[in-house]
Amino acid sequence: MRFEIMRLDDVDGTAVDSTVVDAASVNRIVQQAAAVGQRIYIRPAVTTAS
């Protein structure tokens, strides 16, 4: 499963940028964000059928 992780602005909470990662990478990104106090939003990535 893949997830979209959006970095949020500290002032108004709007998405600054986003990236799509696999499930194994989510924990590492959450740990990094927690270490620096960064706000993030995580949701399942939209998948498209071929």
Secondary structure, 3 states (H helix, E strand, C coil): CEEEEEEECCCCCCEEEEEEEEHHHHHHHHHHHHHHCCCEEEEECCCCCC
